[in-house]
Amino acid sequence: MTSSARRARPRLSGTNLERAADHNQRVTLHAIRVLGPLTRVELARITGLTGPAIANITKRLLQDGLIEEAGQRRGGRGQPPTALIVKRDACYSIGVNIDRDHITIVLVDFSGETLMRTTEDVDFALPGQVRALYRRSIKNMLRRADVDVAKVVGLGVAMPDDLGLVDLPGRPANYADWEQTDIAALFDEPFNLPVFVENDAAAAAMGEMQLGHGQSNNSFFYILLSSGLGGGLVIDGTYIRGADGRSGELGFMRAQGETGEQIQSLVSLSGLTRSLEAAGHSLADARSRTPEASVQHCIADWTERAAHQLTVPLDAVNCLINPAVVLLGGRLPTAQLDALAARTDALMRERAPQLPAVAPVARAALSEDAPAVGAAILPFSHFLLPKPGALWKAQGSADAEMDGIDA
């Protein structure tokens, strides 16, 4: 597929069967949410639904308070069409990211904008610590954002697979308690909300699919750089889990060299921390707005080594999957993520003559809080948005039937 074809205006799959009205409503709402403001004519073109179907669906969405009118488009002949957007305050969701070095909680509105954020850097937080942070934070977050909990549709949790089992430096013995923890029970107070749990890299990839570069690239590989290293695979607008739900686990691949270590031993915040500490610095020094020259030198050295380590798994990703783009996100400062993405991209372009195709490497649109924001999208997806496999489809630009549209 050519690059121009990959960048063609996305369409949503829709069906005009009467029994699929709920599906069509979800597809239409998703189109407005991601691409709005859109007129009804544009919605018909994007979804492939008929004019009367779009007219009926948008009428229902307006009545339900999920979308609103955003003025009229001027410049054409005849009656100017009315543009539609999602109603940001139609509903809200809470996202929680639990990792081995931090806990992050976000409150997002229906457009995906983060309204409130609480984070706590803590090494190997136990379930009780996560529960305590949530319970003492969430009411204040809602109050400060002026959000009624009745409009919160649910809570999503993003966390690494085998959270308590992966052997990282400093892991306490009782951290294995996570493997027997009822995650939903951690968040049963002060509100009784539906809880959805997802792998952190998968949540980050799903968030990118809904709100980030996935809108223009319906096949991509997401690399999540956190305390470990994870990955998420999206093909044709669908997240691919694999037979055991463990696709994308590039962090477990063996690093180049004779040590036999996993790649995530270097390419992770844990690996960066060890490199900094060996030079007498800390991760906090690296996150400073103006790092000292010696800290910058240490970061640059780690970036070079990390980029080289990523080339081998990305060889496999390009050969086996052929994504449109590889997106890099995580808890590094934006400038450092940009530097790692740029250096990895340069190295992959050098390897291009030996590979059938090489996707560009770029920083993800959702970076630092990607797992938490992606987790917050989970309740929206469950209750209001299209099911997997019914999202963005790369199709031609043929117009849909426009008859009967009330512009």
N, C-alpha and C positions, 0 to 999 in steps of 0.2 A: 504493500500500500504506500502510495506517495505521501510526502509530508503534507501536501495541500489537501489530500483526502482525509488525513487524520484530523486536520483542523477545520473540516467542514462544519457548518453550523449544526449543533446537535439536534436530534429529534427525540421525542419520547414515544415509546410504543404505546398505542392505545387501541381499543377495539370498540366498535359501535354496537356490540351486542347488548341488549337491554339488561341481561342478567349480570353484566360486568360494570354496572353503573358505579359501584363503589371504587373499583379499580380505575375507571376513567376519571373519577373525581380526584383520586390520589395523584394520578399522573398530571392532571391539569394544575392542581395545587402546587405540586413540585416544580412544574415549569414556571409558574408565576413566582414562586419563592426563590428560585435560582436565577432566572433570567429577567424578572420583572424590573421596571414596568413593561407590561405587554398588553397590546390590544387583543380583542377577541379574534380578529383576523389572524394576527400573529400566532395566537394560541392554536388555532385550527391548523395552521401550517406546521407548527412544531410538533403537535401531538398526533396529527394524522386523523383527528376526529372531525366529524361534519360540523357545519355551522350551527344547526339546531342543537346538536349535542353540547357544543361549547356554550351556547346561549343558556341552556338549562342548567348546566353545571355551574357556571359562574353566578347565576342567579341564586343557586343554593349556597354557594360559598359566601356570597355577600350576606345572605340571610343568617348564616351561621356565624358571621363575624370573623371569618378566617382571612378574608381579603377585603380590600377597600379600593375605591376609585382614586386615581392620582392625577386627575386633570385630563384635558383633551389634547390630542396631537394636532398641531396646526401645520399649515403649509400645503395641504392637498386640496383637491376639489371636493365639493359637497360637504355633508355634515362631518365635522372632525371626529375621529374615533376616540373613545375613552380608554385610557390606559389603566391597568389594574396592577396592584402590588399586594403582597401579603400584609396583614395587619400585625405589626411587630408585637403588640401586646395581646394578641389573641390567646397565647398560651406561653408557658415557660417550661424549662427543664433544668435539672441539676446534674452536673457531671462531676465524678470523683476519679482521680487518678492516684492509685496506690503503687508506690515503687519502693525500691530498697533504700532510697536516699531522700525521699520526700513524700508528702501527701498534698495534693492540690484539689480544691473544690471550686467549681465555677457555677454561676447562674447565667443561663443564656435565654434570650428571647427567641421567638419563632423564626426570626430572620437568621439566627445563628450568632448574633452579636453577644459578646460576653459583657454582662452588666456588672457582675461582682466576682471577685476572685480572692480566695484565701489559700495561702500555701504555707507549709511548714517544712523546713529542711530538717530531717531527722533520719539518722541511719538505722535501718532495720526496724522500723516502727512495728509494734505488735498490734494485734486486732483491737485491744482495749484502747490504745492510743489513737487509732483511727476513729473509733466510736466517739471518744471524748472530744476530739477536734471537731467532728461533724456536729455533735449535739451543742457544743458551746458556740458554734459559728453560724449555723444555718438560719436561725431566727433573725439574727442581726443582719445577715446578708439580704434577706427578704425585706426587712424593714427599711434598710438603707436604699434599696432599689424600688421601694414602694410597690411591692408585688404581693398580691393576695395568694396565699398558698393554695386556695381553691383553683387557681389557674395554672398550677404546676402539674404537668401531666405525668411526670415520673422522674426517676433517678437512674442514671447509668453509671456503672463502675467499670473502669479500665485498669487492668493489672496484668503483670507478666504471668505466663503459664509457669507452673511449678515455682511460684513465688518463694515458698519456704524451703525449697530443696536445692536450687542451683547453688553450687559452692563458690561464693564470692568472698574475697578477703574481709574478715571482720564479722562474718555472719554468726550470730549467737546460736547456741544449741536450741533454745526455745523458739527460734524463728520458724521452725517446722510446724508450729501450732497453726500456721496459716492453712496447712493442707487439710485440717479438720474443721475449719471455721465456716460457719454458715454466713456467707457474705450479706445476704439480704437482712439477716437479723442484726447486723451492725448498724443498719440505718432504719430500724423499725420505729424509732422515736427521734424527734418529737412529732413526726408526721407519718401517717400510714400511706406511703407512696409505693406504686409498682417499682420494682427494682430489676434492672437488666444488667447482666455481667458479661464483659467481653475482654478478650486479650488486648493488651495495650497497643501493640502494633496494629492489630486489626481495627481497633477503634480509631486510631490515628489515620489509617488509610481510608476508613469509611467517612470520617470527617472531611478529609481532603477530597473525597469523591463528591460529597454533597456541597462543600463550601469553598473548595480551593481549586487547584489546577486540574482536578478530575473533571471539572465542567468542560474543559477544552481537550482533555486527553482521556478517552474512555478505557485505555489500557495502560497501566503504569505499575511500577514496583516502588513501594514505599520503604525506606530505611529509617528505622527509629533508633536514634542514639540516646540511650538513657543510662542507667547504672549498668545495664547490659546492652546487647545489640539485637534488635528484632527486625522483622520485615513483614510486609503485607502485600498481597498480590491482587490487583484488580484487572480483570479481563472483560472487555466489552461491557463495562459498567456494572460488573458483578464481582463481589469479593469472593475469591477462591480459597476455601479452607483446606482442601486436601482430605485424604481418607481419614486421618486421625485429628483433623483440625489443627495441624501443626505446620502448614505451609509457610514458607518465607523465613524459616529459622536459620538465617545465614550466620548468626552469631556463634552457632555451634560448629561451623566449619573450621577446619584446622588452619592456623596461621602459617604464612610462608616462613621457612626457616627450619631449624632442627629441633626446636623446643617441643613441638607437638601441641602447643597451647591452642585454645580456641581463639578465634578472631576477636571475640568480645573481650578477651583479656587485655587487648590494646585499644581496639576501636570501641570505646565506651567512656562514660564519665569516670568509671572506676579506673580504666586504663589511663586517662588523662590525669586523674588525681595522683596515681602512682608516679607518673612521669614528673609532675610538678613537685611532689614531695621529695623525690630523689634529688631535685635541684634546690631543695630548701624553700619551696613555695607551697601554696595551698590552692584549692579550687576557687576559694573566695578571691584570691589574687587575680585569677584568670577572668573572673566575672566582673572585676572592677571596670569602671568606664574608661580609666586611663591606666592600664597595666604598666608596670615598670618594664624597662627595656629587657632585663633578664627574664622576666615572665613572658614577654612577647616572644623572645627567642625560644624559650621552652615550648610554648604553644606552637610556634612555627615548625619546630622539629617534630613534635607529636603529629601535627597535621600532615607533614610529608610522609611519615611512617604509616599513619592511618590510611591515607589515600592509596599508598602502595598495597596495603593489606586488602583493601576493598576491591582491587582490580580482579583478583582471581574469582571471588564469588560473582562479580558483575560480568565476567566472561561467561559464566554458566547462565546467569539471568538473561543475558542478551541472546545466547545461542538457543536456550530452551524455551524462552517465553516471548522474546521479541517485543518488549514493551515500547510504547511511544516515548516515555520519559522515565527516568529514575529520580525519585524525589527524596530528599534528605531532610529529616526533621529531628527535633530533640531539644534537650535542655541547655544546649550551648548558646551563648550570646549570638545574635544574628550575624555579626561580622565574622565570627569564627565558623558558623555553619556555612556562610557564603564562601569562605576561604577553603574549607574542606570540600565543598561541592565543586568549586572551580578547579581545584587541583586534581580531584578524582576525575572530573570531566576531561581535563587535559591529558591525563594518563590514558584514559580509555580511548581518546581520539588517536593517540599514538599507537594503540593496539588494533585500531580499526582495520588495517590491511589484512590482519590475520583472522578476522571475524566476519560472519555473513552480514551482520548489521550491528550498529552500536547506537543505543539511545543516549541522548544528552542527559547529564546529571545536573540537577538544579535544586536549590533550596525549596522546600515545601512552603506553600502559602500559610498553612497552619504549622507553626514550628514548635515553640516552647510548650504551649499548653495543648498541643494537638491531641494527646490521648484523653485529656479531661473534656475538651470540647467535643471530640468524637463520641465520648461516652454520653454526653448530654444529648447528642443527636439520636441515640438509640430509642428513647421513648417516642420522639417525634416519628421516627421511621416505623415503629410498631403500630402506632395509633392513626397516623395521618398520611404517611408518604408511601410511594409504591414499594412493593415487595422486591427483594433481589431478583434481578433478571428483567425487571420492568422499568429500569431507569434509562440512562442515556444510551441511545443507539446511534451510531454513525450511519446516516442515510443520505440519500440524494436531496436535492432542493425542490423536488416536485411539489406543487401547491396542493394543499388539501381542498376539499370541496368547501366553498365559502357561502353557498346559498343559505339564506335564512338567518345570517348573523346580524344581531342588533348591535351595530358598532357604536 
